[in-house]
Amino acid sequence: MTNNTTEEDLKQEAMRHLKSHYNEDTVSMDVLENGVQDGNGVLHVDCTVSVGGSRSDWTKWFTFENGKVTDLQAKLR
């Protein structure tokens, strides 16, 4: 990702990661802190996800390297 990557781009990448790795559909995602610069850093969010129609609320920390999610920490809210 380039320097003009927006917060929305990061959210979209995070949502793709949740879907592809955990089969989670993102219902909502609110950024609490955006520490990603030049495609590297941590995006801290509160989100609601749905799996098989069951919803749950989470706080998640997505680690980005070169614009891609490389790690995820999560805590149920």
FIMIFI-387769 format. One record per residue: residue number from 1; residue in one letter; x negated, y, z negated of N, C-alpha, C in turn. Coordinates in pm, 1 decimal. Layout:
<milums>
<milum><num>NUM</num><residu>A</residu><n_xx>X</n_xx><n_yy>Y</n_yy><n_zz>Z</n_zz><ca_xx>X</ca_xx><ca_yy>Y</ca_yy><ca_zz>Z</ca_zz><c_xx>X</c_xx><c_yy>Y</c_yy><c_zz>Z</c_zz></milum>
...
</milums>
This chain:
<milums>
<milum><num>1</num><residu>M</residu><n_xx>-84.8</n_xx><n_yy>-118.2</n_yy><n_zz>0.0</n_zz><ca_xx>0.0</ca_xx><ca_yy>0.0</ca_yy><ca_zz>0.0</ca_zz><c_xx>-88.7</c_xx><c_yy>123.8</c_yy><c_zz>0.0</c_zz></milum>
<milum><num>2</num><residu>T</residu><n_xx>-34.6</n_xx><n_yy>227.0</n_yy><n_zz>51.3</n_zz><ca_xx>-112.1</ca_xx><ca_yy>349.1</ca_yy><ca_zz>63.4</ca_zz><c_xx>-78.1</c_xx><c_yy>446.0</c_yy><c_zz>-48.4</c_zz></milum>
<milum><num>3</num><residu>N</residu><n_xx>-146.8</n_xx><n_yy>558.9</n_yy><n_zz>-46.8</n_zz><ca_xx>-125.4</ca_xx><ca_yy>660.5</ca_yy><ca_zz>-149.1</ca_zz><c_xx>16.4</c_xx><c_yy>715.7</c_yy><c_zz>-148.6</c_zz></milum>
<milum><num>4</num><residu>N</residu><n_xx>87.6</n_xx><n_yy>701.7</n_yy><n_zz>-35.9</n_zz><ca_xx>222.1</ca_xx><ca_yy>757.4</ca_yy><ca_zz>-29.8</ca_zz><c_xx>329.0</c_xx><c_yy>655.0</c_yy><c_zz>-67.1</c_zz></milum>
<milum><num>5</num><residu>T</residu><n_xx>291.2</n_xx><n_yy>545.8</n_yy><n_zz>-132.6</n_zz><ca_xx>386.7</ca_xx><ca_yy>447.2</ca_yy><ca_zz>-181.6</ca_zz><c_xx>474.6</c_xx><c_yy>513.5</c_yy><c_zz>-287.1</c_zz></milum>
<milum><num>6</num><residu>T</residu><n_xx>604.5</n_xx><n_yy>496.1</n_yy><n_zz>-270.6</n_zz><ca_xx>696.8</ca_xx><ca_yy>558.7</ca_yy><ca_zz>-364.3</ca_zz><c_xx>732.9</c_xx><c_yy>462.5</c_yy><c_zz>-476.9</c_zz></milum>
<milum><num>7</num><residu>E</residu><n_xx>789.9</n_xx><n_yy>517.1</n_yy><n_zz>-581.0</n_zz><ca_xx>838.6</ca_xx><ca_yy>435.6</ca_yy><ca_zz>-690.2</ca_zz><c_xx>944.7</c_xx><c_yy>337.8</c_yy><c_zz>-640.4</c_zz></milum>
<milum><num>8</num><residu>E</residu><n_xx>1024.8</n_xx><n_yy>381.7</n_yy><n_zz>-545.1</n_zz><ca_xx>1127.3</ca_xx><ca_yy>294.3</ca_yy><ca_zz>-487.4</ca_zz><c_xx>1061.5</c_xx><c_yy>175.8</c_yy><c_zz>-415.2</c_zz></milum>
<milum><num>9</num><residu>D</residu><n_xx>949.9</n_xx><n_yy>199.3</n_yy><n_zz>-346.0</n_zz><ca_xx>875.7</ca_xx><ca_yy>89.8</ca_yy><ca_zz>-281.0</ca_zz><c_xx>830.4</c_xx><c_yy>-12.7</c_yy><c_zz>-384.8</c_zz></milum>
<milum><num>10</num><residu>L</residu><n_xx>780.8</n_xx><n_yy>35.7</n_yy><n_zz>-498.1</n_zz><ca_xx>735.1</ca_xx><ca_yy>-53.5</ca_yy><ca_zz>-604.4</ca_zz><c_xx>851.6</c_xx><c_yy>-133.8</c_yy><c_zz>-661.4</c_zz></milum>
<milum><num>11</num><residu>K</residu><n_xx>964.3</n_xx><n_yy>-68.7</n_yy><n_zz>-681.4</n_zz><ca_xx>1083.0</ca_xx><ca_yy>-138.5</ca_yy><ca_zz>-732.1</ca_zz><c_xx>1127.4</c_xx><c_yy>-247.0</c_yy><c_zz>-634.0</c_zz></milum>
<milum><num>12</num><residu>Q</residu><n_xx>1125.5</n_xx><n_yy>-215.6</n_yy><n_zz>-505.8</n_zz><ca_xx>1165.5</ca_xx><ca_yy>-313.5</ca_yy><ca_zz>-404.5</ca_zz><c_xx>1071.8</c_xx><c_yy>-434.0</c_yy><c_zz>-406.1</c_zz></milum>
<milum><num>13</num><residu>E</residu><n_xx>942.5</n_xx><n_yy>-410.0</n_yy><n_zz>-419.1</n_zz><ca_xx>845.3</ca_xx><ca_yy>-518.3</ca_yy><ca_zz>-426.7</ca_zz><c_xx>868.7</c_xx><c_yy>-601.7</c_yy><c_zz>-553.2</c_zz></milum>
<milum><num>14</num><residu>A</residu><n_xx>898.0</n_xx><n_yy>-536.6</n_yy><n_zz>-665.3</n_zz><ca_xx>926.5</ca_xx><ca_yy>-607.9</ca_yy><ca_zz>-790.1</ca_zz><c_xx>1051.5</c_xx><c_yy>-694.4</c_yy><c_zz>-775.3</c_zz></milum>
<milum><num>15</num><residu>M</residu><n_xx>1155.0</n_xx><n_yy>-641.2</n_yy><n_zz>-711.9</n_zz><ca_xx>1278.7</ca_xx><ca_yy>-716.9</ca_yy><ca_zz>-691.6</ca_zz><c_xx>1254.7</c_xx><c_yy>-836.7</c_yy><c_zz>-600.1</c_zz></milum>
<milum><num>16</num><residu>R</residu><n_xx>1174.0</n_xx><n_yy>-818.3</n_yy><n_zz>-495.0</n_zz><ca_xx>1139.9</ca_xx><ca_yy>-931.0</ca_yy><ca_zz>-406.7</ca_zz><c_xx>1066.9</c_xx><c_yy>-1040.3</c_yy><c_zz>-486.0</c_zz></milum>
<milum><num>17</num><residu>H</residu><n_xx>977.2</n_xx><n_yy>-998.3</n_yy><n_zz>-574.2</n_zz><ca_xx>902.9</ca_xx><ca_yy>-1092.8</ca_yy><ca_zz>-656.3</ca_zz><c_xx>997.2</c_xx><c_yy>-1172.6</c_yy><c_zz>-746.1</c_zz></milum>
<milum><num>18</num><residu>L</residu><n_xx>1091.5</n_xx><n_yy>-1105.5</n_yy><n_zz>-809.7</n_zz><ca_xx>1186.0</ca_xx><ca_yy>-1174.1</ca_yy><ca_zz>-897.5</ca_zz><c_xx>1269.6</c_xx><c_yy>-1275.7</c_yy><c_zz>-819.7</c_zz></milum>
<milum><num>19</num><residu>K</residu><n_xx>1311.3</n_xx><n_yy>-1238.4</n_yy><n_zz>-700.3</n_zz><ca_xx>1392.9</ca_xx><ca_yy>-1327.9</ca_yy><ca_zz>-618.1</ca_zz><c_xx>1311.6</c_xx><c_yy>-1447.7</c_yy><c_zz>-571.0</c_zz></milum>
<milum><num>20</num><residu>S</residu><n_xx>1191.1</n_xx><n_yy>-1423.8</n_yy><n_zz>-520.9</n_zz><ca_xx>1113.4</ca_xx><ca_yy>-1532.8</ca_yy><ca_zz>-461.7</ca_zz><c_xx>1053.8</c_xx><c_yy>-1627.3</c_yy><c_zz>-566.4</c_zz></milum>
<milum><num>21</num><residu>H</residu><n_xx>1018.3</n_xx><n_yy>-1575.3</n_yy><n_zz>-684.5</n_zz><ca_xx>954.7</ca_xx><ca_yy>-1659.1</ca_yy><ca_zz>-785.9</ca_zz><c_xx>1051.5</c_xx><c_yy>-1716.4</c_yy><c_zz>-889.6</c_zz></milum>
<milum><num>22</num><residu>Y</residu><n_xx>1161.3</n_xx><n_yy>-1645.9</n_yy><n_zz>-915.8</n_zz><ca_xx>1251.7</ca_xx><ca_yy>-1686.2</ca_yy><ca_zz>-1024.2</ca_zz><c_xx>1397.2</c_xx><c_yy>-1699.8</c_yy><c_zz>-980.2</c_zz></milum>
<milum><num>23</num><residu>N</residu><n_xx>1423.9</n_xx><n_yy>-1675.1</n_yy><n_zz>-851.3</n_zz><ca_xx>1559.2</ca_xx><ca_yy>-1678.0</ca_yy><ca_zz>-796.3</ca_zz><c_xx>1652.9</c_xx><c_yy>-1583.3</c_yy><c_zz>-871.9</c_zz></milum>
<milum><num>24</num><residu>E</residu><n_xx>1598.7</n_xx><n_yy>-1470.9</n_yy><n_zz>-919.4</n_zz><ca_xx>1677.7</ca_xx><ca_yy>-1370.6</ca_yy><ca_zz>-990.2</ca_zz><c_xx>1724.2</c_xx><c_yy>-1262.1</c_yy><c_zz>-893.1</c_zz></milum>
<milum><num>25</num><residu>D</residu><n_xx>1853.1</n_xx><n_yy>-1233.2</n_yy><n_zz>-896.3</n_zz><ca_xx>1907.7</ca_xx><ca_yy>-1119.4</ca_yy><ca_zz>-822.7</ca_zz><c_xx>1907.1</c_xx><c_yy>-1000.4</c_yy><c_zz>-917.9</c_zz></milum>
<milum><num>26</num><residu>T</residu><n_xx>1852.1</n_xx><n_yy>-889.6</n_yy><n_zz>-873.2</n_zz><ca_xx>1844.1</ca_xx><ca_yy>-771.0</ca_yy><ca_zz>-957.5</ca_zz><c_xx>1975.2</c_xx><c_yy>-694.1</c_yy><c_zz>-950.7</c_zz></milum>
<milum><num>27</num><residu>V</residu><n_xx>2038.9</n_xx><n_yy>-676.8</n_yy><n_zz>-1065.3</n_zz><ca_xx>2163.0</ca_xx><ca_yy>-601.0</ca_yy><ca_zz>-1076.1</ca_zz><c_xx>2129.9</c_xx><c_yy>-452.6</c_yy><c_zz>-1092.8</c_zz></milum>
<milum><num>28</num><residu>S</residu><n_xx>2033.3</n_xx><n_yy>-423.4</n_yy><n_zz>-1180.9</n_zz><ca_xx>1988.1</ca_xx><ca_yy>-285.4</ca_yy><ca_zz>-1200.7</ca_zz><c_xx>1843.5</c_xx><c_yy>-287.8</c_yy><c_zz>-1246.1</c_zz></milum>
<milum><num>29</num><residu>M</residu><n_xx>1772.3</n_xx><n_yy>-179.5</n_yy><n_zz>-1215.2</n_zz><ca_xx>1633.0</ca_xx><ca_yy>-166.0</ca_yy><ca_zz>-1256.9</ca_zz><c_xx>1603.8</c_xx><c_yy>-18.7</c_yy><c_zz>-1280.9</c_zz></milum>
<milum><num>30</num><residu>D</residu><n_xx>1564.1</n_xx><n_yy>13.0</n_yy><n_zz>-1404.7</n_zz><ca_xx>1529.7</ca_xx><ca_yy>149.4</ca_yy><ca_zz>-1442.7</ca_zz><c_xx>1382.8</c_xx><c_yy>152.8</c_yy><c_zz>-1481.0</c_zz></milum>
<milum><num>31</num><residu>V</residu><n_xx>1306.8</n_xx><n_yy>240.7</n_yy><n_zz>-1417.2</n_zz><ca_xx>1164.0</ca_xx><ca_yy>253.3</ca_yy><ca_zz>-1446.6</ca_zz><c_xx>1146.0</c_xx><c_yy>330.3</c_yy><c_zz>-1577.0</c_zz></milum>
<milum><num>32</num><residu>L</residu><n_xx>1073.5</n_xx><n_yy>270.2</n_yy><n_zz>-1670.8</n_zz><ca_xx>1041.2</ca_xx><ca_yy>335.8</ca_yy><ca_zz>-1797.4</ca_zz><c_xx>906.5</c_xx><c_yy>406.7</c_yy><c_zz>-1787.4</c_zz></milum>
<milum><num>33</num><residu>E</residu><n_xx>811.4</n_xx><n_yy>343.1</n_yy><n_zz>-1717.1</n_zz><ca_xx>679.6</ca_xx><ca_yy>403.6</ca_yy><ca_zz>-1697.5</ca_zz><c_xx>618.1</c_xx><c_yy>348.6</c_yy><c_zz>-1569.9</c_zz></milum>
<milum><num>34</num><residu>N</residu><n_xx>568.7</n_xx><n_yy>438.8</n_yy><n_zz>-1486.8</n_zz><ca_xx>503.1</ca_xx><ca_yy>399.7</ca_yy><ca_zz>-1362.6</ca_zz><c_xx>355.0</c_xx><c_yy>430.2</c_yy><c_zz>-1375.4</c_zz></milum>
<milum><num>35</num><residu>G</residu><n_xx>275.2</n_xx><n_yy>325.5</n_yy><n_zz>-1401.0</n_zz><ca_xx>130.8</ca_xx><ca_yy>340.8</ca_yy><ca_zz>-1412.1</ca_zz><c_xx>58.2</c_xx><c_yy>291.0</c_yy><c_zz>-1288.5</c_zz></milum>
<milum><num>36</num><residu>V</residu><n_xx>128.7</n_xx><n_yy>280.5</n_yy><n_zz>-1176.5</n_zz><ca_xx>68.8</ca_xx><ca_yy>229.7</ca_yy><ca_zz>-1053.3</ca_zz><c_xx>14.5</c_xx><c_yy>346.6</c_yy><c_zz>-971.5</c_zz></milum>
<milum><num>37</num><residu>Q</residu><n_xx>-114.6</n_xx><n_yy>339.2</n_yy><n_zz>-940.6</n_zz><ca_xx>-178.1</ca_xx><ca_yy>439.5</ca_yy><ca_zz>-855.0</ca_zz><c_xx>-256.3</c_xx><c_yy>366.7</c_yy><c_zz>-746.9</c_zz></milum>
<milum><num>38</num><residu>D</residu><n_xx>-240.3</n_xx><n_yy>410.8</n_yy><n_zz>-623.8</n_zz><ca_xx>-308.3</ca_xx><ca_yy>349.3</ca_yy><ca_zz>-509.6</ca_zz><c_xx>-284.3</c_xx><c_yy>198.9</c_yy><c_zz>-503.7</c_zz></milum>
<milum><num>39</num><residu>G</residu><n_xx>-162.5</n_xx><n_yy>156.4</n_yy><n_zz>-542.4</n_zz><ca_xx>-125.3</ca_xx><ca_yy>15.5</ca_yy><ca_zz>-533.4</ca_zz><c_xx>-170.2</c_xx><c_yy>-71.4</c_yy><c_zz>-648.6</c_zz></milum>
<milum><num>40</num><residu>N</residu><n_xx>-232.7</n_xx><n_yy>-10.8</n_yy><n_zz>-750.7</n_zz><ca_xx>-283.9</ca_xx><ca_yy>-87.5</ca_yy><ca_zz>-864.2</ca_zz><c_xx>-234.5</c_xx><c_yy>-28.2</c_yy><c_zz>-995.2</c_zz></milum>
<milum><num>41</num><residu>G</residu><n_xx>-194.2</n_xx><n_yy>-116.9</n_yy><n_zz>-1088.3</n_zz><ca_xx>-149.0</ca_xx><ca_yy>-72.0</ca_yy><ca_zz>-1219.2</ca_zz><c_xx>-25.5</c_xx><c_yy>-147.7</c_yy><c_zz>-1262.5</c_zz></milum>
<milum><num>42</num><residu>V</residu><n_xx>42.9</n_xx><n_yy>-92.7</n_yy><n_zz>-1363.9</n_zz><ca_xx>158.3</ca_xx><ca_yy>-160.9</ca_yy><ca_zz>-1423.5</ca_zz><c_xx>283.9</c_xx><c_yy>-75.4</c_yy><c_zz>-1409.3</c_zz></milum>
<milum><num>43</num><residu>L</residu><n_xx>390.7</n_xx><n_yy>-139.6</n_yy><n_zz>-1364.2</n_zz><ca_xx>523.3</ca_xx><ca_yy>-79.2</ca_yy><ca_zz>-1357.0</ca_zz><c_xx>606.6</c_xx><c_yy>-139.8</c_yy><c_zz>-1469.3</c_zz></milum>
<milum><num>44</num><residu>H</residu><n_xx>653.0</n_xx><n_yy>-55.9</n_yy><n_zz>-1563.6</n_zz><ca_xx>728.8</ca_xx><ca_yy>-98.3</ca_yy><ca_zz>-1681.4</ca_zz><c_xx>874.7</c_xx><c_yy>-62.5</c_yy><c_zz>-1657.8</c_zz></milum>
<milum><num>45</num><residu>V</residu><n_xx>962.7</n_xx><n_yy>-163.9</n_yy><n_zz>-1662.2</n_zz><ca_xx>1103.8</ca_xx><ca_yy>-141.5</ca_yy><ca_zz>-1631.1</ca_zz><c_xx>1194.6</c_xx><c_yy>-208.8</c_yy><c_zz>-1732.2</c_zz></milum>
<milum><num>46</num><residu>D</residu><n_xx>1317.0</n_xx><n_yy>-158.2</n_yy><n_zz>-1740.2</n_zz><ca_xx>1429.1</ca_xx><ca_yy>-229.0</ca_yy><ca_zz>-1800.8</ca_zz><c_xx>1515.5</c_xx><c_yy>-273.3</c_yy><c_zz>-1684.3</c_zz></milum>
<milum><num>47</num><residu>C</residu><n_xx>1558.1</n_xx><n_yy>-398.7</n_yy><n_zz>-1686.8</n_zz><ca_xx>1640.7</ca_xx><ca_yy>-446.0</ca_yy><ca_zz>-1576.0</ca_zz><c_xx>1744.1</c_xx><c_yy>-546.3</c_yy><c_zz>-1623.6</c_zz></milum>
<milum><num>48</num><residu>T</residu><n_xx>1846.9</n_xx><n_yy>-559.3</n_yy><n_zz>-1541.8</n_zz><ca_xx>1947.8</ca_xx><ca_yy>-662.1</ca_yy><ca_zz>-1559.4</ca_zz><c_xx>1939.3</c_xx><c_yy>-751.0</c_yy><c_zz>-1436.8</c_zz></milum>
<milum><num>49</num><residu>V</residu><n_xx>1930.8</n_xx><n_yy>-882.0</n_yy><n_zz>-1460.7</n_zz><ca_xx>1921.8</ca_xx><ca_yy>-976.7</ca_yy><ca_zz>-1350.0</ca_zz><c_xx>2034.5</c_xx><c_yy>-1077.6</c_yy><c_zz>-1361.1</c_zz></milum>
<milum><num>50</num><residu>S</residu><n_xx>2062.9</n_xx><n_yy>-1141.4</n_yy><n_zz>-1249.0</n_zz><ca_xx>2167.0</ca_xx><ca_yy>-1242.3</ca_yy><ca_zz>-1243.1</ca_zz><c_xx>2110.0</c_xx><c_yy>-1368.8</c_yy><c_zz>-1179.8</c_zz></milum>
<milum><num>51</num><residu>V</residu><n_xx>2136.5</n_xx><n_yy>-1482.3</n_yy><n_zz>-1243.9</n_zz><ca_xx>2100.0</ca_xx><ca_yy>-1612.8</ca_yy><ca_zz>-1188.7</ca_zz><c_xx>2223.7</c_xx><c_yy>-1700.9</c_yy><c_zz>-1198.7</c_zz></milum>
<milum><num>52</num><residu>G</residu><n_xx>2272.7</n_xx><n_yy>-1744.1</n_yy><n_zz>-1084.6</n_zz><ca_xx>2391.5</ca_xx><ca_yy>-1828.4</ca_yy><ca_zz>-1083.8</ca_zz><c_xx>2513.4</c_xx><c_yy>-1763.1</c_yy><c_zz>-1146.3</c_zz></milum>
<milum><num>53</num><residu>G</residu><n_xx>2520.9</n_xx><n_yy>-1631.4</n_yy><n_zz>-1139.1</n_zz><ca_xx>2634.8</ca_xx><ca_yy>-1558.7</ca_yy><ca_zz>-1193.3</ca_zz><c_xx>2620.9</c_xx><c_yy>-1520.5</c_yy><c_zz>-1339.6</c_zz></milum>
<milum><num>54</num><residu>S</residu><n_xx>2514.7</n_xx><n_yy>-1567.3</n_yy><n_zz>-1404.8</n_zz><ca_xx>2491.0</ca_xx><ca_yy>-1533.7</ca_yy><ca_zz>-1545.1</ca_zz><c_xx>2392.4</c_xx><c_yy>-1417.6</c_yy><c_zz>-1553.3</c_zz></milum>
<milum><num>55</num><residu>R</residu><n_xx>2430.9</n_xx><n_yy>-1312.1</n_yy><n_zz>-1623.0</n_zz><ca_xx>2347.3</ca_xx><ca_yy>-1191.8</ca_yy><ca_zz>-1632.2</ca_zz><c_xx>2268.7</c_xx><c_yy>-1188.4</c_yy><c_zz>-1763.1</c_zz></milum>
<milum><num>56</num><residu>S</residu><n_xx>2150.4</n_xx><n_yy>-1128.1</n_yy><n_zz>-1756.8</n_zz><ca_xx>2069.9</ca_xx><ca_yy>-1107.2</ca_yy><ca_zz>-1877.0</ca_zz><c_xx>1991.8</c_xx><c_yy>-976.6</c_yy><c_zz>-1862.1</c_zz></milum>
<milum><num>57</num><residu>D</residu><n_xx>1960.2</n_xx><n_yy>-916.0</n_yy><n_zz>-1976.6</n_zz><ca_xx>1890.3</ca_xx><ca_yy>-787.2</ca_yy><ca_zz>-1981.2</ca_zz><c_xx>1747.0</c_xx><c_yy>-809.0</c_yy><c_zz>-2028.0</c_zz></milum>
<milum><num>58</num><residu>W</residu><n_xx>1652.0</n_xx><n_yy>-747.7</n_yy><n_zz>-1955.6</n_zz><ca_xx>1509.5</ca_xx><ca_yy>-768.2</ca_yy><ca_zz>-1980.6</ca_zz><c_xx>1432.4</c_xx><c_yy>-637.6</c_yy><c_zz>-1978.0</c_zz></milum>
<milum><num>59</num><residu>T</residu><n_xx>1319.7</n_xx><n_yy>-637.2</n_yy><n_zz>-2048.3</n_zz><ca_xx>1214.2</ca_xx><ca_yy>-538.7</ca_yy><ca_zz>-2028.3</ca_zz><c_xx>1101.9</c_xx><c_yy>-615.3</c_yy><c_zz>-1960.2</c_zz></milum>
<milum><num>60</num><residu>K</residu><n_xx>1052.1</n_xx><n_yy>-563.2</n_yy><n_zz>-1848.4</n_zz><ca_xx>949.2</ca_xx><ca_yy>-634.3</ca_yy><ca_zz>-1771.3</ca_zz><c_xx>835.2</c_xx><c_yy>-540.7</c_yy><c_zz>-1736.3</c_zz></milum>
<milum><num>61</num><residu>W</residu><n_xx>715.6</n_xx><n_yy>-598.6</n_yy><n_zz>-1731.2</n_zz><ca_xx>594.5</ca_xx><ca_yy>-527.5</ca_yy><ca_zz>-1693.5</ca_zz><c_xx>535.2</c_xx><c_yy>-599.1</c_yy><c_zz>-1573.0</c_zz></milum>
<milum><num>62</num><residu>F</residu><n_xx>540.3</n_xx><n_yy>-532.8</n_yy><n_zz>-1457.0</n_zz><ca_xx>486.0</ca_xx><ca_yy>-589.2</ca_yy><ca_zz>-1334.3</ca_zz><c_xx>345.6</c_xx><c_yy>-533.9</c_yy><c_zz>-1312.4</c_zz></milum>
<milum><num>63</num><residu>T</residu><n_xx>247.7</n_xx><n_yy>-622.1</n_yy><n_zz>-1300.2</n_zz><ca_xx>111.9</ca_xx><ca_yy>-579.4</ca_yy><ca_zz>-1267.5</ca_zz><c_xx>94.9</c_xx><c_yy>-585.7</c_yy><c_zz>-1116.4</c_zz></milum>
<milum><num>64</num><residu>F</residu><n_xx>51.7</n_xx><n_yy>-473.5</n_yy><n_zz>-1058.4</n_zz><ca_xx>30.7</ca_xx><ca_yy>-464.0</ca_yy><ca_zz>-914.4</ca_zz><c_xx>-118.4</c_xx><c_yy>-459.2</c_yy><c_zz>-883.0</c_zz></milum>
<milum><num>65</num><residu>E</residu><n_xx>-158.7</n_xx><n_yy>-531.3</n_yy><n_zz>-779.7</n_zz><ca_xx>-292.4</ca_xx><ca_yy>-520.3</ca_yy><ca_zz>-722.2</ca_zz><c_xx>-274.2</c_xx><c_yy>-510.6</c_yy><c_zz>-571.4</c_zz></milum>
<milum><num>66</num><residu>N</residu><n_xx>-329.5</n_xx><n_yy>-406.0</n_yy><n_zz>-513.9</n_zz><ca_xx>-317.9</ca_xx><ca_yy>-381.6</ca_yy><ca_zz>-369.7</ca_zz><c_xx>-172.9</c_xx><c_yy>-384.6</c_yy><c_zz>-322.8</c_zz></milum>
<milum><num>67</num><residu>G</residu><n_xx>-83.3</n_xx><n_yy>-330.0</n_yy><n_zz>-405.5</n_zz><ca_xx>56.2</ca_xx><ca_yy>-315.9</ca_yy><ca_zz>-366.6</ca_zz><c_xx>141.8</c_xx><c_yy>-439.2</c_yy><c_zz>-383.0</c_zz></milum>
<milum><num>68</num><residu>K</residu><n_xx>85.5</n_xx><n_yy>-547.0</n_yy><n_zz>-436.5</n_zz><ca_xx>160.6</ca_xx><ca_yy>-670.7</ca_yy><ca_zz>-456.2</ca_zz><c_xx>162.9</c_xx><c_yy>-706.5</c_yy><c_zz>-604.4</c_zz></milum>
<milum><num>69</num><residu>V</residu><n_xx>272.4</n_xx><n_yy>-768.2</n_yy><n_zz>-649.1</n_zz><ca_xx>283.5</ca_xx><ca_yy>-811.8</ca_yy><ca_zz>-787.3</ca_zz><c_xx>192.8</c_xx><c_yy>-932.8</c_yy><c_zz>-807.9</c_zz></milum>
<milum><num>70</num><residu>T</residu><n_xx>103.3</n_xx><n_yy>-923.2</n_yy><n_zz>-905.7</n_zz><ca_xx>11.5</ca_xx><ca_yy>-1034.0</ca_yy><ca_zz>-937.2</ca_zz><c_xx>36.0</c_xx><c_yy>-1094.9</c_yy><c_zz>-1073.4</c_zz></milum>
<milum><num>71</num><residu>D</residu><n_xx>112.9</n_xx><n_yy>-1025.7</n_yy><n_zz>-1158.0</n_zz><ca_xx>143.1</ca_xx><ca_yy>-1079.1</ca_yy><ca_zz>-1291.3</ca_zz><c_xx>272.5</c_xx><c_yy>-1015.4</c_yy><c_zz>-1340.9</c_zz></milum>
<milum><num>72</num><residu>L</residu><n_xx>339.5</n_xx><n_yy>-1087.7</n_yy><n_zz>-1428.5</n_zz><ca_xx>463.9</ca_xx><ca_yy>-1037.9</ca_yy><ca_zz>-1485.3</ca_zz><c_xx>472.1</c_xx><c_yy>-1080.2</c_yy><c_zz>-1630.7</c_zz></milum>
<milum><num>73</num><residu>Q</residu><n_xx>498.9</n_xx><n_yy>-982.7</n_yy><n_zz>-1715.8</n_zz><ca_xx>529.6</ca_xx><ca_yy>-1007.3</ca_yy><ca_zz>-1856.3</ca_zz><c_xx>674.7</c_xx><c_yy>-964.6</c_yy><c_zz>-1875.5</c_zz></milum>
<milum><num>74</num><residu>A</residu><n_xx>749.8</n_xx><n_yy>-1041.7</n_yy><n_zz>-1956.8</n_zz><ca_xx>890.3</ca_xx><ca_yy>-1010.9</ca_yy><ca_zz>-1975.3</ca_zz><c_xx>935.1</c_xx><c_yy>-1036.8</c_yy><c_zz>-2118.4</c_zz></milum>
<milum><num>75</num><residu>K</residu><n_xx>1030.4</n_xx><n_yy>-956.9</n_yy><n_zz>-2161.9</n_zz><ca_xx>1087.1</ca_xx><ca_yy>-970.8</ca_yy><ca_zz>-2295.7</ca_zz><c_xx>1238.3</c_xx><c_yy>-951.8</c_yy><c_zz>-2285.0</c_zz></milum>
<milum><num>76</num><residu>L</residu><n_xx>1313.0</n_xx><n_yy>-1048.0</n_yy><n_zz>-2336.3</n_zz><ca_xx>1457.8</ca_xx><ca_yy>-1039.0</ca_yy><ca_zz>-2335.7</ca_zz><c_xx>1502.1</c_xx><c_yy>-925.5</c_yy><c_zz>-2427.2</c_zz></milum>
<milum><num>77</num><residu>R</residu><n_xx>1596.9</n_xx><n_yy>-844.0</n_yy><n_zz>-2378.3</n_zz><ca_xx>1647.0</ca_xx><ca_yy>-733.1</ca_yy><ca_zz>-2460.4</ca_zz><c_xx>1774.4</c_xx><c_yy>-775.5</c_yy><c_zz>-2531.1</c_zz></milum>
</milums>
